[in-house]
Amino acid sequence: MNIEFDSYKQKLNDCRPALDGLAESLNLKGLSNELERLHAMQEAPGFWDDPEKSQKIVVKTRQIETKVARYQAMTMSWDDLMTIIEMAEEEDDDSMLPELKEGYDKLIADMETCRLETLLTGKYDKNNVIMNFQAGAGGTEAQDWCQMLYRMYTRWAERSGFSYKIMDYQEGDEAGLKSASIIIEGENAYGFLKGENGVHRLVRVSPFDANARRQTSFAAIEVVPEIEDDSEDFEIKAEDYEMQVFRSSGAGGQHINKTSSAVRLIHKATGIAVSCQTERSQFQNKEACLRMLRSKLVEIREREHLATIADIKGVQQKIEWGSQIRNYVFMPYTLVKDTRTGWETSNVNAVMDGALDPFLQAYLNCLASGNWVTK
């Protein structure tokens, strides 16, 4: 009998307590009771009379069903892998080893993702996330880098089963983009991406330099949870902001109305500005801007432990050397390294194609343990 089967049998037995512990961490019993309650509500007469309320209940039901089904799939996988080992032992068949290895690796990866989700206990961790991209100084170089980051995060969203919606997209003068705003939708989107807030630094040989000199570029990412209008006792009044209307342009294709329907709102007290150009009408763009502005203001108030919105100061983040949270080096070697967690990889191409999970996981683990590389 192949000794590797015995090794995997031991590994599976070792990970079983952690798998059982996840059921408690997820509150699987409580989730099952909540599912019964939600299903009863959906079967009650008049459930669909309030479409907005009923839709929220349906979404919540699906989210819980997904959690329960995912845990059940992991326990079934554990059972299947033990069955493979038993069959291999009985038949003295080593051909099942590749299937065993692949299944074990997937089980451990799924358990780690599930474990990390149990760490997402922040007030807004389960919410959708608003991501704002801003090119730093440096013209075309920085704008191209900003677009590369935009692609990286949208690819991550697609790979991770999230959806995203473009709210604003300002193209660069020659290439790339000056700024953009997107909403990534899905449970725990903000929880997973909250650590990406900050300045990102690129080092590479410039494709825009005829002399092929090495260049350093910066771009800033702002990460804010999308916050429901009824989640806080807070209202933005018309006199609190200045509204500007302009012609839509840039990415979005058929989703952008090429009329003067794009809207920019500037919060007078803080100078915080938000834009939206992808909705069908000026009214819809304004409503989207109000949601984004409100989310920003509430998040800042919560993060800085302020008593009121009026206490928020419009301090702008500096997009420059020394303030970066992550370095992306393409030349003279390849390396992506997080300055806070110390996590690094030389596979820069995979990272730029959306393979961000190890960085997100490292941040959440450091957040839970407090073991940062730098404070």
C-alpha positions as CSV (number, residue, x, y, z in Angstrom):
1,M,0.0,0.0,0.0
2,N,1.3,3.5,-0.9
3,I,2.5,5.2,2.2
4,E,1.0,8.5,0.9
5,F,-2.5,7.2,1.5
6,D,-1.7,6.7,5.2
7,S,-0.3,10.2,5.3
8,Y,-3.5,11.7,3.8
9,K,-5.6,9.6,6.2
10,Q,-3.8,11.1,9.1
11,K,-4.1,14.6,7.6
12,L,-7.9,14.1,7.2
13,N,-8.2,12.9,10.8
14,D,-6.2,15.9,12.0
15,C,-8.4,18.4,10.1
16,R,-11.7,16.9,11.3
17,P,-11.8,18.8,14.6
18,A,-11.3,22.1,12.7
19,L,-14.1,21.1,10.3
20,D,-16.4,20.3,13.1
21,G,-15.4,23.6,14.8
22,L,-16.5,25.6,11.8
23,A,-20.0,24.4,12.3
24,E,-20.0,26.1,15.7
25,S,-18.3,29.2,14.4
26,L,-20.8,29.5,11.6
27,N,-23.7,28.9,14.1
28,L,-25.0,26.2,11.8
29,K,-27.9,25.4,14.1
30,G,-28.9,29.0,14.3
31,L,-28.7,29.4,10.5
32,S,-31.0,26.4,10.1
33,N,-33.6,27.9,12.5
34,E,-33.4,31.2,10.6
35,L,-33.9,29.4,7.3
36,E,-37.1,27.8,8.7
37,R,-38.3,31.2,9.7
38,L,-37.5,32.9,6.4
39,H,-39.2,30.0,4.4
40,A,-42.3,30.4,6.5
41,M,-42.4,34.1,5.8
42,Q,-42.1,33.5,2.0
43,E,-45.0,31.0,2.2
44,A,-47.3,33.4,4.1
45,P,-50.1,35.1,2.2
46,G,-49.3,38.6,0.9
47,F,-45.5,38.1,1.1
48,W,-45.0,39.7,-2.4
49,D,-47.2,42.7,-1.6
50,D,-44.1,44.7,-0.6
51,P,-41.6,43.9,-3.4
52,E,-38.7,45.7,-1.7
53,K,-39.0,44.0,1.6
54,S,-39.7,40.6,0.0
55,Q,-36.6,40.9,-2.2
56,K,-34.4,41.5,0.8
57,I,-35.8,38.4,2.5
58,V,-35.2,36.3,-0.7
59,V,-31.6,37.6,-0.9
60,K,-31.0,36.8,2.8
61,T,-32.5,33.3,2.4
62,R,-30.2,32.6,-0.5
63,Q,-27.1,33.8,1.4
64,I,-27.9,31.5,4.3
65,E,-28.7,28.6,2.0
66,T,-25.3,29.1,0.3
67,K,-23.5,29.0,3.7
68,V,-25.3,25.8,4.8
69,A,-24.8,24.1,1.5
70,R,-21.1,25.0,1.4
71,Y,-20.5,23.5,4.8
72,Q,-22.4,20.4,3.9
73,A,-20.3,20.1,0.8
74,M,-17.1,20.2,2.9
75,T,-18.3,17.4,5.2
76,M,-19.3,15.3,2.2
77,S,-15.9,15.9,0.6
78,W,-14.2,14.8,3.8
79,D,-16.4,11.6,3.8
80,D,-15.6,11.0,0.1
81,L,-11.9,11.4,0.6
82,M,-11.9,8.8,3.4
83,T,-13.9,6.5,1.2
84,I,-11.3,6.9,-1.5
85,I,-8.6,5.9,0.9
86,E,-10.6,2.8,2.1
87,M,-11.2,1.7,-1.5
88,A,-7.5,2.2,-2.4
89,E,-6.5,0.1,0.6
90,E,-8.9,-2.7,-0.2
91,E,-8.0,-2.8,-3.9
92,D,-4.3,-1.9,-3.5
93,D,-4.9,0.7,-6.2
94,D,-2.5,3.7,-6.3
95,S,-4.3,5.2,-9.3
96,M,-6.6,7.1,-6.9
97,L,-3.8,9.1,-5.4
98,P,-4.1,12.1,-7.8
99,E,-7.8,12.4,-7.1
100,L,-7.1,12.2,-3.4
101,K,-4.5,14.9,-3.5
102,E,-6.7,17.3,-5.6
103,G,-9.7,16.7,-3.3
104,Y,-7.7,17.2,-0.1
105,D,-6.1,20.5,-1.4
106,K,-9.6,21.8,-2.3
107,L,-11.0,20.8,1.0
108,I,-8.3,22.6,2.9
109,A,-8.7,25.7,0.7
110,D,-12.4,25.8,1.2
111,M,-12.0,25.4,5.0
112,E,-9.6,28.3,5.1
113,T,-12.0,30.5,3.1
114,C,-14.8,29.6,5.4
115,R,-12.6,30.2,8.5
116,L,-11.7,33.7,7.2
117,E,-15.4,34.5,6.7
118,T,-16.0,33.8,10.4
119,L,-13.5,36.6,11.1
120,L,-15.6,39.1,9.2
121,T,-17.6,40.4,12.2
122,G,-17.2,44.1,11.6
123,K,-20.3,46.2,11.4
124,Y,-20.2,46.5,7.6
125,D,-18.2,43.5,6.7
126,K,-21.1,41.7,5.0
127,N,-22.0,44.7,2.8
128,N,-21.3,45.5,-0.8
129,V,-18.2,47.6,-1.3
130,I,-17.5,50.8,-3.2
131,M,-14.0,51.0,-4.6
132,N,-12.6,54.3,-5.9
133,F,-9.5,54.4,-8.0
134,Q,-7.3,57.5,-8.3
135,A,-4.1,57.9,-10.4
136,G,-1.3,59.6,-8.6
137,A,1.0,62.3,-10.1
138,G,2.9,61.2,-13.2
139,G,0.5,61.6,-16.1
140,T,0.2,58.6,-18.5
141,E,2.4,56.4,-16.3
142,A,0.2,56.7,-13.2
143,Q,-3.0,56.6,-15.3
144,D,-1.9,53.3,-16.9
145,W,-1.1,51.9,-13.5
146,C,-4.5,53.0,-12.2
147,Q,-6.2,51.1,-15.0
148,M,-4.1,48.0,-14.3
149,L,-5.3,48.0,-10.7
150,Y,-8.9,48.5,-11.9
151,R,-8.5,45.4,-14.1
152,M,-6.9,43.5,-11.2
153,Y,-9.8,44.1,-8.8
154,T,-12.6,43.5,-11.4
155,R,-10.9,40.2,-12.4
156,W,-10.7,39.2,-8.7
157,A,-14.4,40.0,-8.4
158,E,-15.3,37.8,-11.4
159,R,-13.1,35.0,-10.2
160,S,-14.6,35.1,-6.7
161,G,-18.2,35.0,-7.8
162,F,-19.0,38.7,-7.1
163,S,-20.5,41.1,-9.6
164,Y,-19.5,44.7,-10.1
165,K,-21.1,47.8,-11.5
166,I,-19.3,50.8,-13.0
167,M,-20.4,54.0,-11.4
168,D,-17.9,56.5,-12.9
169,Y,-14.9,56.1,-15.2
170,Q,-12.7,59.0,-16.3
171,E,-10.3,58.0,-19.1
172,G,-6.7,59.1,-19.1
173,D,-5.4,61.7,-21.5
174,E,-3.4,59.2,-23.6
175,A,-3.9,55.8,-21.9
176,G,-5.3,54.3,-18.7
177,L,-7.7,56.1,-16.4
178,K,-7.6,59.2,-14.2
179,S,-10.3,57.9,-11.8
180,A,-13.1,55.4,-11.5
181,S,-15.7,54.2,-9.1
182,I,-17.3,50.7,-9.0
183,I,-19.6,48.8,-6.6
184,I,-18.7,45.2,-6.1
185,E,-21.8,43.3,-5.0
186,G,-22.0,40.2,-2.9
187,E,-22.0,39.0,0.7
188,N,-18.7,40.0,2.6
189,A,-17.4,42.0,-0.4
190,Y,-16.4,44.8,2.0
191,G,-15.0,42.4,4.6
192,F,-12.7,40.8,2.1
193,L,-11.5,44.0,0.4
194,K,-11.4,46.5,3.4
195,G,-7.6,45.9,3.7
196,E,-7.0,47.1,0.1
197,N,-7.6,50.7,1.1
198,G,-4.4,52.7,0.5
199,V,-1.6,53.6,-2.0
200,H,-0.3,51.0,-4.4
201,R,3.2,51.5,-5.9
202,L,4.5,50.1,-9.2
203,V,8.1,49.7,-10.4
204,R,8.6,48.8,-14.0
205,V,10.3,49.7,-17.3
206,S,8.0,52.2,-18.8
207,P,6.2,51.1,-22.1
208,F,5.7,54.9,-22.8
209,D,9.4,55.7,-22.5
210,A,11.4,55.4,-25.8
211,N,14.6,55.1,-23.7
212,A,13.1,52.1,-21.7
213,R,13.9,53.7,-18.3
214,R,12.6,52.3,-15.1
215,Q,9.7,54.2,-13.6
216,T,7.9,54.3,-10.3
217,S,4.1,55.1,-10.3
218,F,1.5,55.4,-7.6
219,A,-2.3,55.0,-7.5
220,A,-4.7,55.2,-4.6
221,I,-7.6,52.8,-3.8
222,E,-10.4,53.9,-1.5
223,V,-12.6,51.2,-0.1
224,V,-15.9,52.0,1.5
225,P,-18.8,49.8,2.5
226,E,-22.1,50.5,0.7
227,I,-24.5,51.4,3.5
228,E,-28.2,51.1,3.4
229,D,-30.2,54.4,3.7
230,D,-32.1,53.2,6.7
231,S,-29.1,51.8,8.6
232,E,-28.2,55.1,10.3
233,D,-30.1,58.1,11.7
234,F,-28.5,60.4,9.2
235,E,-29.7,62.5,6.3
236,I,-27.9,64.5,3.6
237,K,-29.9,67.7,2.9
238,A,-29.8,69.5,-0.5
239,E,-28.0,72.5,1.1
240,D,-25.2,70.2,2.3
241,Y,-23.8,69.6,-1.2
242,E,-23.1,71.2,-4.6
243,M,-24.4,69.4,-7.6
244,Q,-22.6,69.5,-11.0
245,V,-23.9,68.1,-14.2
246,F,-21.7,67.1,-17.1
247,R,-21.7,64.9,-20.3
248,S,-21.0,61.2,-19.7
249,S,-17.9,59.7,-21.3
250,G,-15.4,56.9,-20.9
251,A,-15.9,53.2,-20.3
252,G,-19.4,51.6,-20.0
253,G,-20.4,51.3,-23.6
254,Q,-24.2,51.1,-24.0
255,H,-24.6,51.6,-20.2
256,I,-23.5,55.2,-20.5
257,N,-26.0,57.7,-21.8
258,K,-24.1,60.2,-23.9
259,T,-26.0,63.2,-22.7
260,S,-25.5,65.7,-19.9
261,S,-26.9,63.3,-17.4
262,A,-23.7,62.5,-15.4
263,V,-23.7,64.0,-11.9
264,R,-21.0,65.0,-9.5
265,L,-21.9,65.9,-5.9
266,I,-19.4,67.8,-3.7
267,H,-20.0,67.8,0.1
268,K,-19.5,71.4,1.2
269,A,-18.3,70.7,4.7
270,T,-15.6,68.2,3.8
271,G,-14.9,68.7,0.1
272,I,-15.6,65.0,-0.5
273,A,-16.8,64.5,-4.1
274,V,-18.5,61.5,-5.8
275,S,-19.6,61.1,-9.4
276,C,-21.9,58.7,-11.3
277,Q,-22.5,58.6,-15.1
278,T,-23.7,55.1,-15.8
279,E,-27.4,55.3,-14.8
280,R,-30.1,56.0,-17.4
281,S,-31.0,59.5,-16.2
282,Q,-29.7,62.5,-14.3
283,F,-32.1,61.6,-11.4
284,Q,-30.8,58.1,-11.2
285,N,-27.2,59.3,-11.3
286,K,-27.9,61.8,-8.5
287,E,-29.5,59.1,-6.4
288,A,-26.5,56.8,-6.9
289,C,-24.2,59.7,-5.9
290,L,-26.2,60.3,-2.8
291,R,-25.8,56.7,-1.8
292,M,-22.0,56.8,-2.4
293,L,-21.6,60.1,-0.5
294,R,-23.7,58.9,2.4
295,S,-21.7,55.7,2.6
296,K,-18.4,57.6,2.6
297,L,-19.5,60.0,5.3
298,V,-20.9,57.3,7.6
299,E,-17.9,55.1,7.2
300,I,-15.5,57.9,8.0
301,R,-17.6,58.8,11.1
302,E,-17.5,55.2,12.3
303,R,-13.8,54.7,11.6
304,E,-12.7,57.9,13.3
305,H,-15.2,57.5,16.1
306,L,-16.7,60.9,15.5
307,A,-19.9,62.1,17.2
308,T,-21.4,63.8,14.1
309,I,-20.8,64.1,10.4
310,A,-19.9,67.7,11.0
311,D,-16.7,66.6,12.8
312,I,-15.3,65.0,9.6
313,K,-12.4,66.9,8.1
314,G,-11.6,66.7,4.4
315,V,-8.1,65.4,4.7
316,Q,-6.9,64.0,1.4
317,Q,-4.6,61.0,1.3
318,K,-1.1,61.6,-0.1
319,I,-0.4,59.4,-3.1
320,E,3.4,59.2,-2.8
321,W,6.5,57.3,-1.8
322,G,6.4,56.0,1.8
323,S,2.6,55.8,2.0
324,Q,2.1,52.6,0.0
325,I,0.5,49.5,1.4
326,R,1.9,47.3,-1.3
327,N,4.7,47.3,-3.8
328,Y,4.4,45.7,-7.3
329,V,7.9,45.3,-8.9
330,F,8.1,44.2,-12.6
331,M,11.8,45.0,-13.1
332,P,14.7,44.2,-12.4
333,Y,12.9,41.3,-10.7
334,T,9.3,40.3,-10.1
335,L,7.8,40.7,-6.7
336,V,4.6,41.8,-5.1
337,K,4.9,42.5,-1.3
338,D,2.5,43.9,1.2
339,T,4.2,46.3,3.6
340,R,1.9,45.6,6.5
341,T,1.6,41.8,6.5
342,G,4.9,40.9,4.8
343,W,3.1,38.5,2.4
344,E,4.9,38.4,-0.9
345,T,4.9,36.5,-4.2
346,S,7.1,36.6,-7.3
347,N,4.2,35.6,-9.6
348,V,3.3,39.2,-10.4
349,N,1.3,38.2,-13.5
350,A,-1.1,36.1,-11.5
351,V,-1.6,38.9,-9.0
352,M,-2.4,41.3,-11.8
353,D,-4.9,38.8,-13.2
354,G,-6.8,38.8,-9.9
355,A,-5.1,36.2,-7.7
356,L,-5.4,38.4,-4.6
357,D,-6.7,35.8,-2.1
358,P,-3.4,35.2,-0.3
359,F,-3.0,39.0,0.3
360,L,-6.6,39.3,1.5
361,Q,-6.2,36.3,3.8
362,A,-2.9,37.5,5.2
363,Y,-4.5,40.9,6.1
364,L,-7.5,39.3,7.8
365,N,-5.2,37.0,9.8
366,C,-3.1,39.9,10.9
367,L,-6.2,41.9,11.8
368,A,-7.4,39.0,14.0
369,S,-4.0,38.4,15.6
370,G,-2.5,41.9,15.7
371,N,0.7,40.6,14.3
372,W,1.6,43.3,11.8
373,V,5.0,43.8,10.1
374,T,4.6,47.6,10.7
375,K,2.3,49.5,12.9
